[in-house]
Amino acid sequence: AEIRARKMTDTQKSVAQRTAKLPRVTVFVEGSASPLYAAGPGSFVDDLIRIAGGVNVVKGTTPYPQFSKEALLVANPAHY
């Protein structure tokens, strides 16, 4: 398990280094369509977005908040 964990950490660092100088894009990841739920701060998906150099448009206090379609339009993510 230690070897696997070390490999995963090394991969994470490698991705972060390769994306460090790329422009930051805004991202929205849908968890469910009806009702609309999104990957928010503190979620695994939010971590992946950040590590890959993106910016999650979902703000708040829960990892998978319910999100309105109106809020999605206002957030205007580059990638959905």
N, CA, C and O atoms as a Maestro MAE file, in Angstrom:
{
 s_m_m2io_version
 :::
 2.0.0
}

f_m_ct {
 s_m_title
 :::
 protein
 m_atom[320] {
  # First column is atom index #
  i_m_mmod_type
  r_m_x_coord
  r_m_y_coord
  r_m_z_coord
  i_m_residue_number
  s_m_chain_name
  s_m_pdb_residue_name
  s_m_pdb_atom_name
  i_m_atomic_number
  :::
  1 25 0.821 -1.180 0.000 1 A "ALA " " N  " 7
  2 3 0.000 0.000 0.000 1 A "ALA " " CA " 6
  3 2 0.874 1.257 0.000 1 A "ALA " " C  " 6
  4 15 0.538 2.252 -0.641 1 A "ALA " " O  " 8
  5 25 1.990 1.205 0.717 2 A "GLU " " N  " 7
  6 3 2.876 2.372 0.774 2 A "GLU " " CA " 6
  7 2 3.442 2.702 -0.605 2 A "GLU " " C  " 6
  8 15 3.540 3.872 -0.974 2 A "GLU " " O  " 8
  9 25 3.810 1.684 -1.355 3 A "ILE " " N  " 7
  10 3 4.358 1.898 -2.698 3 A "ILE " " CA " 6
  11 2 3.292 2.526 -3.593 3 A "ILE " " C  " 6
  12 15 3.571 3.465 -4.338 3 A "ILE " " O  " 8
  13 25 2.075 2.003 -3.512 4 A "ARG " " N  " 7
  14 3 0.977 2.530 -4.327 4 A "ARG " " CA " 6
  15 2 0.669 3.980 -3.956 4 A "ARG " " C  " 6
  16 15 0.466 4.822 -4.831 4 A "ARG " " O  " 8
  17 25 0.636 4.264 -2.657 5 A "ALA " " N  " 7
  18 3 0.366 5.626 -2.190 5 A "ALA " " CA " 6
  19 2 1.461 6.575 -2.659 5 A "ALA " " C  " 6
  20 15 1.171 7.705 -3.051 5 A "ALA " " O  " 8
  21 25 2.695 6.142 -2.623 6 A "ARG " " N  " 7
  22 3 3.815 6.968 -3.079 6 A "ARG " " CA " 6
  23 2 3.696 7.263 -4.577 6 A "ARG " " C  " 6
  24 15 3.959 8.383 -5.015 6 A "ARG " " O  " 8
  25 25 3.299 6.253 -5.360 7 A "LYS " " N  " 7
  26 3 3.125 6.447 -6.799 7 A "LYS " " CA " 6
  27 2 2.003 7.446 -7.084 7 A "LYS " " C  " 6
  28 15 2.119 8.286 -7.976 7 A "LYS " " O  " 8
  29 25 0.931 7.346 -6.325 8 A "MET " " N  " 7
  30 3 -0.188 8.276 -6.514 8 A "MET " " CA " 6
  31 2 0.234 9.700 -6.163 8 A "MET " " C  " 6
  32 15 -0.128 10.645 -6.864 8 A "MET " " O  " 8
  33 25 0.988 9.857 -5.092 9 A "THR " " N  " 7
  34 3 1.478 11.182 -4.700 9 A "THR " " CA " 6
  35 2 2.424 11.734 -5.759 9 A "THR " " C  " 6
  36 15 2.366 12.918 -6.089 9 A "THR " " O  " 8
  37 25 3.287 10.888 -6.288 10 A "ASP " " N  " 7
  38 3 4.212 11.320 -7.343 10 A "ASP " " CA " 6
  39 2 3.442 11.751 -8.595 10 A "ASP " " C  " 6
  40 15 3.792 12.749 -9.224 10 A "ASP " " O  " 8
  41 25 2.416 11.015 -8.952 11 A "THR " " N  " 7
  42 3 1.597 11.371 -10.112 11 A "THR " " CA " 6
  43 2 0.906 12.705 -9.888 11 A "THR " " C  " 6
  44 15 0.867 13.549 -10.784 11 A "THR " " O  " 8
  45 25 0.363 12.894 -8.701 12 A "GLN " " N  " 7
  46 3 -0.305 14.156 -8.368 12 A "GLN " " CA " 6
  47 2 0.666 15.325 -8.506 12 A "GLN " " C  " 6
  48 15 0.317 16.351 -9.089 12 A "GLN " " O  " 8
  49 25 1.854 15.185 -7.988 13 A "LYS " " N  " 7
  50 3 2.858 16.247 -8.083 13 A "LYS " " CA " 6
  51 2 3.241 16.509 -9.530 13 A "LYS " " C  " 6
  52 15 3.420 17.660 -9.930 13 A "LYS " " O  " 8
  53 25 3.368 15.450 -10.312 14 A "SER " " N  " 7
  54 3 3.734 15.586 -11.718 14 A "SER " " CA " 6
  55 2 2.673 16.360 -12.495 14 A "SER " " C  " 6
  56 15 3.002 17.245 -13.285 14 A "SER " " O  " 8
  57 25 1.406 16.030 -12.273 15 A "VAL " " N  " 7
  58 3 0.315 16.728 -12.957 15 A "VAL " " CA " 6
  59 2 0.304 18.201 -12.549 15 A "VAL " " C  " 6
  60 15 0.165 19.083 -13.396 15 A "VAL " " O  " 8
  61 25 0.452 18.463 -11.250 16 A "ALA " " N  " 7
  62 3 0.458 19.847 -10.760 16 A "ALA " " CA " 6
  63 2 1.611 20.647 -11.380 16 A "ALA " " C  " 6
  64 15 1.432 21.813 -11.732 16 A "ALA " " O  " 8
  65 25 2.771 20.039 -11.513 17 A "GLN " " N  " 7
  66 3 3.922 20.725 -12.107 17 A "GLN " " CA " 6
  67 2 3.680 21.014 -13.591 17 A "GLN " " C  " 6
  68 15 4.003 22.098 -14.077 17 A "GLN " " O  " 8
  69 25 3.109 20.038 -14.308 18 A "ARG " " N  " 7
  70 3 2.887 20.208 -15.742 18 A "ARG " " CA " 6
  71 2 1.800 21.227 -16.058 18 A "ARG " " C  " 6
  72 15 1.799 21.810 -17.142 18 A "ARG " " O  " 8
  73 25 0.887 21.447 -15.139 19 A "THR " " N  " 7
  74 3 -0.191 22.394 -15.391 19 A "THR " " CA " 6
  75 2 0.023 23.748 -14.722 19 A "THR " " C  " 6
  76 15 -0.790 24.658 -14.888 19 A "THR " " O  " 8
  77 25 1.096 23.885 -13.980 20 A "ALA " " N  " 7
  78 3 1.334 25.103 -13.186 20 A "ALA " " CA " 6
  79 2 1.362 26.376 -14.024 20 A "ALA " " C  " 6
  80 15 0.894 27.420 -13.567 20 A "ALA " " O  " 8
  81 25 1.896 26.313 -15.232 21 A "LYS " " N  " 7
  82 3 2.020 27.527 -16.044 21 A "LYS " " CA " 6
  83 2 0.926 27.676 -17.101 21 A "LYS " " C  " 6
  84 15 0.943 28.621 -17.889 21 A "LYS " " O  " 8
  85 25 -0.009 26.756 -17.113 22 A "LEU " " N  " 7
  86 3 -1.115 26.846 -18.059 22 A "LEU " " CA " 6
  87 2 -2.153 27.842 -17.554 22 A "LEU " " C  " 6
  88 15 -2.262 28.062 -16.348 22 A "LEU " " O  " 8
  89 25 -2.914 28.443 -18.460 23 A "PRO " " N  " 7
  90 3 -3.986 29.344 -18.018 23 A "PRO " " CA " 6
  91 2 -5.022 28.563 -17.213 23 A "PRO " " C  " 6
  92 15 -5.313 27.407 -17.522 23 A "PRO " " O  " 8
  93 25 -5.565 29.185 -16.200 24 A "ARG " " N  " 7
  94 3 -6.582 28.565 -15.356 24 A "ARG " " CA " 6
  95 2 -7.931 28.647 -16.054 24 A "ARG " " C  " 6
  96 15 -8.335 29.715 -16.512 24 A "ARG " " O  " 8
  97 25 -8.621 27.528 -16.132 25 A "VAL " " N  " 7
  98 3 -9.954 27.510 -16.729 25 A "VAL " " CA " 6
  99 2 -10.983 27.230 -15.644 25 A "VAL " " C  " 6
  100 15 -10.714 26.507 -14.684 25 A "VAL " " O  " 8
  101 25 -12.156 27.808 -15.811 26 A "THR " " N  " 7
  102 3 -13.223 27.570 -14.857 26 A "THR " " CA " 6
  103 2 -13.991 26.313 -15.252 26 A "THR " " C  " 6
  104 15 -14.234 26.055 -16.431 26 A "THR " " O  " 8
  105 25 -14.368 25.540 -14.236 27 A "VAL " " N  " 7
  106 3 -14.948 24.226 -14.478 27 A "VAL " " CA " 6
  107 2 -16.179 24.019 -13.596 27 A "VAL " " C  " 6
  108 15 -16.223 24.472 -12.453 27 A "VAL " " O  " 8
  109 25 -17.176 23.326 -14.147 28 A "PHE " " N  " 7
  110 3 -18.342 22.886 -13.389 28 A "PHE " " CA " 6
  111 2 -18.499 21.390 -13.639 28 A "PHE " " C  " 6
  112 15 -18.541 20.949 -14.787 28 A "PHE " " O  " 8
  113 25 -18.586 20.612 -12.563 29 A "VAL " " N  " 7
  114 3 -18.787 19.173 -12.704 29 A "VAL " " CA " 6
  115 2 -20.123 18.810 -12.072 29 A "VAL " " C  " 6
  116 15 -20.338 18.994 -10.874 29 A "VAL " " O  " 8
  117 25 -21.008 18.293 -12.906 30 A "GLU " " N  " 7
  118 3 -22.352 17.909 -12.475 30 A "GLU " " CA " 6
  119 2 -22.309 16.548 -11.796 30 A "GLU " " C  " 6
  120 15 -21.748 15.591 -12.328 30 A "GLU " " O  " 8
  121 25 -22.911 16.476 -10.611 31 A "GLY " " N  " 7
  122 3 -23.019 15.201 -9.917 31 A "GLY " " CA " 6
  123 2 -24.344 14.522 -10.206 31 A "GLY " " C  " 6
  124 15 -24.433 13.295 -10.222 31 A "GLY " " O  " 8
  125 25 -25.369 15.322 -10.433 32 A "SER " " N  " 7
  126 3 -26.713 14.823 -10.714 32 A "SER " " CA " 6
  127 2 -27.466 15.913 -11.468 32 A "SER " " C  " 6
  128 15 -27.280 17.102 -11.210 32 A "SER " " O  " 8
  129 25 -28.315 15.496 -12.401 33 A "ALA " " N  " 7
  130 3 -29.013 16.473 -13.235 33 A "ALA " " CA " 6
  131 2 -30.347 16.942 -12.657 33 A "ALA " " C  " 6
  132 15 -30.707 18.109 -12.811 33 A "ALA " " O  " 8
  133 25 -31.075 16.060 -12.001 34 A "SER " " N  " 7
  134 3 -32.398 16.442 -11.538 34 A "SER " " CA " 6
  135 2 -32.699 15.823 -10.181 34 A "SER " " C  " 6
  136 15 -33.094 14.659 -10.119 34 A "SER " " O  " 8
  137 25 -32.526 16.560 -9.105 35 A "PRO " " N  " 7
  138 3 -32.114 17.957 -9.068 35 A "PRO " " CA " 6
  139 2 -30.621 18.088 -9.378 35 A "PRO " " C  " 6
  140 15 -29.859 17.124 -9.300 35 A "PRO " " O  " 8
  141 25 -30.241 19.292 -9.725 36 A "LEU " " N  " 7
  142 3 -28.855 19.566 -10.098 36 A "LEU " " CA " 6
  143 2 -27.973 19.629 -8.860 36 A "LEU " " C  " 6
  144 15 -28.159 20.478 -7.988 36 A "LEU " " O  " 8
  145 25 -27.004 18.711 -8.799 37 A "TYR " " N  " 7
  146 3 -25.994 18.724 -7.743 37 A "TYR " " CA " 6
  147 2 -24.639 18.882 -8.412 37 A "TYR " " C  " 6
  148 15 -24.438 18.434 -9.541 37 A "TYR " " O  " 8
  149 25 -23.722 19.514 -7.719 38 A "ALA " " N  " 7
  150 3 -22.414 19.791 -8.288 38 A "ALA " " CA " 6
  151 2 -21.308 19.335 -7.355 38 A "ALA " " C  " 6
  152 15 -21.520 19.171 -6.153 38 A "ALA " " O  " 8
  153 25 -20.124 19.131 -7.920 39 A "ALA " " N  " 7
  154 3 -18.946 18.839 -7.113 39 A "ALA " " CA " 6
  155 2 -18.437 20.162 -6.555 39 A "ALA " " C  " 6
  156 15 -18.026 21.047 -7.305 39 A "ALA " " O  " 8
  157 25 -18.467 20.286 -5.250 40 A "GLY " " N  " 7
  158 3 -18.080 21.539 -4.613 40 A "GLY " " CA " 6
  159 2 -16.799 21.409 -3.824 40 A "GLY " " C  " 6
  160 15 -16.105 20.395 -3.908 40 A "GLY " " O  " 8
  161 25 -16.484 22.446 -3.050 41 A "PRO " " N  " 7
  162 3 -15.264 22.445 -2.258 41 A "PRO " " CA " 6
  163 2 -15.245 21.290 -1.267 41 A "PRO " " C  " 6
  164 15 -16.254 20.965 -0.641 41 A "PRO " " O  " 8
  165 25 -14.081 20.685 -1.145 42 A "GLY " " N  " 7
  166 3 -13.928 19.579 -0.221 42 A "GLY " " CA " 6
  167 2 -14.235 18.226 -0.828 42 A "GLY " " C  " 6
  168 15 -14.053 17.201 -0.171 42 A "GLY " " O  " 8
  169 25 -14.697 18.202 -2.071 43 A "SER " " N  " 7
  170 3 -14.978 16.922 -2.731 43 A "SER " " CA " 6
  171 2 -13.716 16.414 -3.433 43 A "SER " " C  " 6
  172 15 -12.791 17.176 -3.715 43 A "SER " " O  " 8
  173 25 -13.704 15.130 -3.702 44 A "PHE " " N  " 7
  174 3 -12.611 14.517 -4.438 44 A "PHE " " CA " 6
  175 2 -12.477 15.157 -5.819 44 A "PHE " " C  " 6
  176 15 -11.371 15.415 -6.292 44 A "PHE " " O  " 8
  177 25 -13.610 15.405 -6.449 45 A "VAL " " N  " 7
  178 3 -13.615 16.012 -7.790 45 A "VAL " " CA " 6
  179 2 -13.025 17.417 -7.740 45 A "VAL " " C  " 6
  180 15 -12.283 17.808 -8.641 45 A "VAL " " O  " 8
  181 25 -13.345 18.179 -6.698 46 A "ASP " " N  " 7
  182 3 -12.778 19.520 -6.540 46 A "ASP " " CA " 6
  183 2 -11.252 19.435 -6.442 46 A "ASP " " C  " 6
  184 15 -10.544 20.257 -7.023 46 A "ASP " " O  " 8
  185 25 -10.756 18.449 -5.714 47 A "ASP " " N  " 7
  186 3 -9.304 18.251 -5.618 47 A "ASP " " CA " 6
  187 2 -8.709 17.968 -6.989 47 A "ASP " " C  " 6
  188 15 -7.660 18.515 -7.332 47 A "ASP " " O  " 8
  189 25 -9.365 17.119 -7.779 48 A "LEU " " N  " 7
  190 3 -8.862 16.795 -9.118 48 A "LEU " " CA " 6
  191 2 -8.836 18.025 -10.023 48 A "LEU " " C  " 6
  192 15 -7.884 18.232 -10.775 48 A "LEU " " O  " 8
  193 25 -9.884 18.835 -9.944 49 A "ILE " " N  " 7
  194 3 -9.932 20.064 -10.742 49 A "ILE " " CA " 6
  195 2 -8.748 20.953 -10.391 49 A "ILE " " C  " 6
  196 15 -8.051 21.447 -11.277 49 A "ILE " " O  " 8
  197 25 -8.525 21.154 -9.106 50 A "ARG " " N  " 7
  198 3 -7.442 22.027 -8.638 50 A "ARG " " CA " 6
  199 2 -6.075 21.477 -9.038 50 A "ARG " " C  " 6
  200 15 -5.224 22.225 -9.520 50 A "ARG " " O  " 8
  201 25 -5.856 20.174 -8.842 51 A "ILE " " N  " 7
  202 3 -4.573 19.559 -9.178 51 A "ILE " " CA " 6
  203 2 -4.286 19.690 -10.670 51 A "ILE " " C  " 6
  204 15 -3.140 19.883 -11.075 51 A "ILE " " O  " 8
  205 25 -5.332 19.585 -11.481 52 A "ALA " " N  " 7
  206 3 -5.170 19.691 -12.932 52 A "ALA " " CA " 6
  207 2 -5.043 21.134 -13.405 52 A "ALA " " C  " 6
  208 15 -4.848 21.380 -14.595 52 A "ALA " " O  " 8
  209 25 -5.151 22.091 -12.486 53 A "GLY " " N  " 7
  210 3 -4.956 23.486 -12.846 53 A "GLY " " CA " 6
  211 2 -6.232 24.248 -13.121 53 A "GLY " " C  " 6
  212 15 -6.177 25.383 -13.595 53 A "GLY " " O  " 8
  213 25 -7.375 23.661 -12.839 54 A "GLY " " N  " 7
  214 3 -8.645 24.341 -13.075 54 A "GLY " " CA " 6
  215 2 -9.125 25.091 -11.843 54 A "GLY " " C  " 6
  216 15 -8.530 25.008 -10.769 54 A "GLY " " O  " 8
  217 25 -10.210 25.822 -12.026 55 A "VAL " " N  " 7
  218 3 -10.850 26.569 -10.949 55 A "VAL " " CA " 6
  219 2 -12.311 26.145 -10.911 55 A "VAL " " C  " 6
  220 15 -13.049 26.359 -11.873 55 A "VAL " " O  " 8
  221 25 -12.721 25.555 -9.819 56 A "ASN " " N  " 7
  222 3 -14.102 25.116 -9.669 56 A "ASN " " CA " 6
  223 2 -14.981 26.347 -9.457 56 A "ASN " " C  " 6
  224 15 -14.689 27.175 -8.595 56 A "ASN " " O  " 8
  225 25 -16.055 26.471 -10.236 57 A "VAL " " N  " 7
  226 3 -16.951 27.616 -10.088 57 A "VAL " " CA " 6
  227 2 -17.901 27.452 -8.902 57 A "VAL " " C  " 6
  228 15 -18.550 28.411 -8.487 57 A "VAL " " O  " 8
  229 25 -17.980 26.244 -8.362 58 A "VAL " " N  " 7
  230 3 -18.888 25.983 -7.242 58 A "VAL " " CA " 6
  231 2 -18.219 26.407 -5.947 58 A "VAL " " C  " 6
  232 15 -17.155 25.908 -5.583 58 A "VAL " " O  " 8
  233 25 -18.857 27.326 -5.270 59 A "LYS " " N  " 7
  234 3 -18.364 27.799 -3.976 59 A "LYS " " CA " 6
  235 2 -19.368 27.362 -2.923 59 A "LYS " " C  " 6
  236 15 -20.506 27.034 -3.258 59 A "LYS " " O  " 8
  237 25 -18.978 27.350 -1.683 60 A "GLY " " N  " 7
  238 3 -19.911 26.966 -0.627 60 A "GLY " " CA " 6
  239 2 -19.229 26.176 0.460 60 A "GLY " " C  " 6
  240 15 -18.009 26.218 0.615 60 A "GLY " " O  " 8
  241 25 -20.028 25.462 1.201 61 A "THR " " N  " 7
  242 3 -19.496 24.780 2.374 61 A "THR " " CA " 6
  243 2 -19.663 23.271 2.347 61 A "THR " " C  " 6
  244 15 -19.204 22.589 3.263 61 A "THR " " O  " 8
  245 25 -20.310 22.731 1.317 62 A "THR " " N  " 7
  246 3 -20.502 21.289 1.267 62 A "THR " " CA " 6
  247 2 -19.866 20.705 0.018 62 A "THR " " C  " 6
  248 15 -19.788 21.378 -1.010 62 A "THR " " O  " 8
  249 25 -19.409 19.460 0.094 63 A "PRO " " N  " 7
  250 3 -18.743 18.847 -1.053 63 A "PRO " " CA " 6
  251 2 -19.640 18.641 -2.282 63 A "PRO " " C  " 6
  252 15 -19.161 18.715 -3.414 63 A "PRO " " O  " 8
  253 25 -20.933 18.385 -2.068 64 A "TYR " " N  " 7
  254 3 -21.830 18.158 -3.207 64 A "TYR " " CA " 6
  255 2 -23.136 18.925 -2.999 64 A "TYR " " C  " 6
  256 15 -24.169 18.328 -2.695 64 A "TYR " " O  " 8
  257 25 -23.088 20.264 -3.165 65 A "PRO " " N  " 7
  258 3 -24.292 21.070 -2.929 65 A "PRO " " CA " 6
  259 2 -25.287 20.972 -4.084 65 A "PRO " " C  " 6
  260 15 -24.926 20.682 -5.224 65 A "PRO " " O  " 8
  261 25 -26.550 21.224 -3.747 66 A "GLN " " N  " 7
  262 3 -27.549 21.372 -4.798 66 A "GLN " " CA " 6
  263 2 -27.257 22.713 -5.461 66 A "GLN " " C  " 6
  264 15 -26.911 23.681 -4.784 66 A "GLN " " O  " 8
  265 25 -27.393 22.770 -6.768 67 A "PHE " " N  " 7
  266 3 -26.991 23.943 -7.534 67 A "PHE " " CA " 6
  267 2 -28.140 24.317 -8.450 67 A "PHE " " C  " 6
  268 15 -28.739 23.442 -9.074 67 A "PHE " " O  " 8
  269 25 -28.452 25.579 -8.540 68 A "SER " " N  " 7
  270 3 -29.537 25.992 -9.430 68 A "SER " " CA " 6
  271 2 -29.005 26.226 -10.844 68 A "SER " " C  " 6
  272 15 -27.832 26.545 -11.039 68 A "SER " " O  " 8
  273 25 -29.876 26.063 -11.802 69 A "LYS " " N  " 7
  274 3 -29.487 26.331 -13.195 69 A "LYS " " CA " 6
  275 2 -29.141 27.793 -13.384 69 A "LYS " " C  " 6
  276 15 -28.275 28.138 -14.189 69 A "LYS " " O  " 8
  277 25 -29.820 28.651 -12.640 70 A "GLU " " N  " 7
  278 3 -29.533 30.088 -12.713 70 A "GLU " " CA " 6
  279 2 -28.118 30.372 -12.196 70 A "GLU " " C  " 6
  280 15 -27.384 31.165 -12.786 70 A "GLU " " O  " 8
  281 25 -27.749 29.728 -11.104 71 A "ALA " " N  " 7
  282 3 -26.399 29.915 -10.555 71 A "ALA " " CA " 6
  283 2 -25.349 29.398 -11.528 71 A "ALA " " C  " 6
  284 15 -24.264 29.969 -11.637 71 A "ALA " " O  " 8
  285 25 -25.667 28.321 -12.231 72 A "LEU " " N  " 7
  286 3 -24.746 27.787 -13.236 72 A "LEU " " CA " 6
  287 2 -24.543 28.792 -14.367 72 A "LEU " " C  " 6
  288 15 -23.420 28.991 -14.829 72 A "LEU " " O  " 8
  289 25 -25.622 29.420 -14.808 73 A "LEU " " N  " 7
  290 3 -25.504 30.434 -15.862 73 A "LEU " " CA " 6
  291 2 -24.674 31.626 -15.396 73 A "LEU " " C  " 6
  292 15 -23.868 32.159 -16.158 73 A "LEU " " O  " 8
  293 25 -24.865 32.040 -14.161 74 A "VAL " " N  " 7
  294 3 -24.108 33.165 -13.607 74 A "VAL " " CA " 6
  295 2 -22.634 32.796 -13.468 74 A "VAL " " C  " 6
  296 15 -21.760 33.617 -13.747 74 A "VAL " " O  " 8
  297 25 -22.354 31.564 -13.037 75 A "ALA " " N  " 7
  298 3 -20.960 31.121 -12.860 75 A "ALA " " CA " 6
  299 2 -20.214 31.060 -14.187 75 A "ALA " " C  " 6
  300 15 -19.002 31.270 -14.235 75 A "ALA " " O  " 8
  301 25 -20.943 30.772 -15.266 76 A "ASN " " N  " 7
  302 3 -20.402 30.792 -16.628 76 A "ASN " " CA " 6
  303 2 -19.068 30.036 -16.769 76 A "ASN " " C  " 6
  304 15 -18.065 30.617 -17.181 76 A "ASN " " O  " 8
  305 25 -19.064 28.750 -16.427 77 A "PRO " " N  " 7
  306 3 -17.812 27.994 -16.531 77 A "PRO " " CA " 6
  307 2 -17.362 27.821 -17.982 77 A "PRO " " C  " 6
  308 15 -18.185 27.751 -18.895 77 A "PRO " " O  " 8
  309 25 -16.057 27.754 -18.179 78 A "ALA " " N  " 7
  310 3 -15.512 27.518 -19.513 78 A "ALA " " CA " 6
  311 2 -15.764 26.074 -19.941 78 A "ALA " " C  " 6
  312 15 -15.897 25.785 -21.130 78 A "ALA " " O  " 8
  313 25 -15.830 25.163 -18.954 79 A "HIS " " N  " 7
  314 3 -16.037 23.737 -19.237 79 A "HIS " " CA " 6
  315 2 -17.123 23.205 -18.334 79 A "HIS " " C  " 6
  316 15 -17.117 23.457 -17.130 79 A "HIS " " O  " 8
  317 25 -18.048 22.475 -18.906 80 A "TYR " " N  " 7
  318 3 -19.183 21.917 -18.183 80 A "TYR " " CA " 6
  319 2 -19.175 20.424 -18.369 80 A "TYR " " C  " 6
  320 15 -20.047 19.731 -17.845 80 A "TYR " " O  " 8
  :::
 }
 m_bond[319] {
  # First column is bond index #
  i_m_from
  i_m_to
  i_m_order
  :::
  1 1 2 1
  2 2 3 1
  3 3 4 2
  4 3 5 1
  5 5 6 1
  6 6 7 1
  7 7 8 2
  8 7 9 1
  9 9 10 1
  10 10 11 1
  11 11 12 2
  12 11 13 1
  13 13 14 1
  14 14 15 1
  15 15 16 2
  16 15 17 1
  17 17 18 1
  18 18 19 1
  19 19 20 2
  20 19 21 1
  21 21 22 1
  22 22 23 1
  23 23 24 2
  24 23 25 1
  25 25 26 1
  26 26 27 1
  27 27 28 2
  28 27 29 1
  29 29 30 1
  30 30 31 1
  31 31 32 2
  32 31 33 1
  33 33 34 1
  34 34 35 1
  35 35 36 2
  36 35 37 1
  37 37 38 1
  38 38 39 1
  39 39 40 2
  40 39 41 1
  41 41 42 1
  42 42 43 1
  43 43 44 2
  44 43 45 1
  45 45 46 1
  46 46 47 1
  47 47 48 2
  48 47 49 1
  49 49 50 1
  50 50 51 1
  51 51 52 2
  52 51 53 1
  53 53 54 1
  54 54 55 1
  55 55 56 2
  56 55 57 1
  57 57 58 1
  58 58 59 1
  59 59 60 2
  60 59 61 1
  61 61 62 1
  62 62 63 1
  63 63 64 2
  64 63 65 1
  65 65 66 1
  66 66 67 1
  67 67 68 2
  68 67 69 1
  69 69 70 1
  70 70 71 1
  71 71 72 2
  72 71 73 1
  73 73 74 1
  74 74 75 1
  75 75 76 2
  76 75 77 1
  77 77 78 1
  78 78 79 1
  79 79 80 2
  80 79 81 1
  81 81 82 1
  82 82 83 1
  83 83 84 2
  84 83 85 1
  85 85 86 1
  86 86 87 1
  87 87 88 2
  88 87 89 1
  89 89 90 1
  90 90 91 1
  91 91 92 2
  92 91 93 1
  93 93 94 1
  94 94 95 1
  95 95 96 2
  96 95 97 1
  97 97 98 1
  98 98 99 1
  99 99 100 2
  100 99 101 1
  101 101 102 1
  102 102 103 1
  103 103 104 2
  104 103 105 1
  105 105 106 1
  106 106 107 1
  107 107 108 2
  108 107 109 1
  109 109 110 1
  110 110 111 1
  111 111 112 2
  112 111 113 1
  113 113 114 1
  114 114 115 1
  115 115 116 2
  116 115 117 1
  117 117 118 1
  118 118 119 1
  119 119 120 2
  120 119 121 1
  121 121 122 1
  122 122 123 1
  123 123 124 2
  124 123 125 1
  125 125 126 1
  126 126 127 1
  127 127 128 2
  128 127 129 1
  129 129 130 1
  130 130 131 1
  131 131 132 2
  132 131 133 1
  133 133 134 1
  134 134 135 1
  135 135 136 2
  136 135 137 1
  137 137 138 1
  138 138 139 1
  139 139 140 2
  140 139 141 1
  141 141 142 1
  142 142 143 1
  143 143 144 2
  144 143 145 1
  145 145 146 1
  146 146 147 1
  147 147 148 2
  148 147 149 1
  149 149 150 1
  150 150 151 1
  151 151 152 2
  152 151 153 1
  153 153 154 1
  154 154 155 1
  155 155 156 2
  156 155 157 1
  157 157 158 1
  158 158 159 1
  159 159 160 2
  160 159 161 1
  161 161 162 1
  162 162 163 1
  163 163 164 2
  164 163 165 1
  165 165 166 1
  166 166 167 1
  167 167 168 2
  168 167 169 1
  169 169 170 1
  170 170 171 1
  171 171 172 2
  172 171 173 1
  173 173 174 1
  174 174 175 1
  175 175 176 2
  176 175 177 1
  177 177 178 1
  178 178 179 1
  179 179 180 2
  180 179 181 1
  181 181 182 1
  182 182 183 1
  183 183 184 2
  184 183 185 1
  185 185 186 1
  186 186 187 1
  187 187 188 2
  188 187 189 1
  189 189 190 1
  190 190 191 1
  191 191 192 2
  192 191 193 1
  193 193 194 1
  194 194 195 1
  195 195 196 2
  196 195 197 1
  197 197 198 1
  198 198 199 1
  199 199 200 2
  200 199 201 1
  201 201 202 1
  202 202 203 1
  203 203 204 2
  204 203 205 1
  205 205 206 1
  206 206 207 1
  207 207 208 2
  208 207 209 1
  209 209 210 1
  210 210 211 1
  211 211 212 2
  212 211 213 1
  213 213 214 1
  214 214 215 1
  215 215 216 2
  216 215 217 1
  217 217 218 1
  218 218 219 1
  219 219 220 2
  220 219 221 1
  221 221 222 1
  222 222 223 1
  223 223 224 2
  224 223 225 1
  225 225 226 1
  226 226 227 1
  227 227 228 2
  228 227 229 1
  229 229 230 1
  230 230 231 1
  231 231 232 2
  232 231 233 1
  233 233 234 1
  234 234 235 1
  235 235 236 2
  236 235 237 1
  237 237 238 1
  238 238 239 1
  239 239 240 2
  240 239 241 1
  241 241 242 1
  242 242 243 1
  243 243 244 2
  244 243 245 1
  245 245 246 1
  246 246 247 1
  247 247 248 2
  248 247 249 1
  249 249 250 1
  250 250 251 1
  251 251 252 2
  252 251 253 1
  253 253 254 1
  254 254 255 1
  255 255 256 2
  256 255 257 1
  257 257 258 1
  258 258 259 1
  259 259 260 2
  260 259 261 1
  261 261 262 1
  262 262 263 1
  263 263 264 2
  264 263 265 1
  265 265 266 1
  266 266 267 1
  267 267 268 2
  268 267 269 1
  269 269 270 1
  270 270 271 1
  271 271 272 2
  272 271 273 1
  273 273 274 1
  274 274 275 1
  275 275 276 2
  276 275 277 1
  277 277 278 1
  278 278 279 1
  279 279 280 2
  280 279 281 1
  281 281 282 1
  282 282 283 1
  283 283 284 2
  284 283 285 1
  285 285 286 1
  286 286 287 1
  287 287 288 2
  288 287 289 1
  289 289 290 1
  290 290 291 1
  291 291 292 2
  292 291 293 1
  293 293 294 1
  294 294 295 1
  295 295 296 2
  296 295 297 1
  297 297 298 1
  298 298 299 1
  299 299 300 2
  300 299 301 1
  301 301 302 1
  302 302 303 1
  303 303 304 2
  304 303 305 1
  305 305 306 1
  306 306 307 1
  307 307 308 2
  308 307 309 1
  309 309 310 1
  310 310 311 1
  311 311 312 2
  312 311 313 1
  313 313 314 1
  314 314 315 1
  315 315 316 2
  316 315 317 1
  317 317 318 1
  318 318 319 1
  319 319 320 2
  :::
 }
}
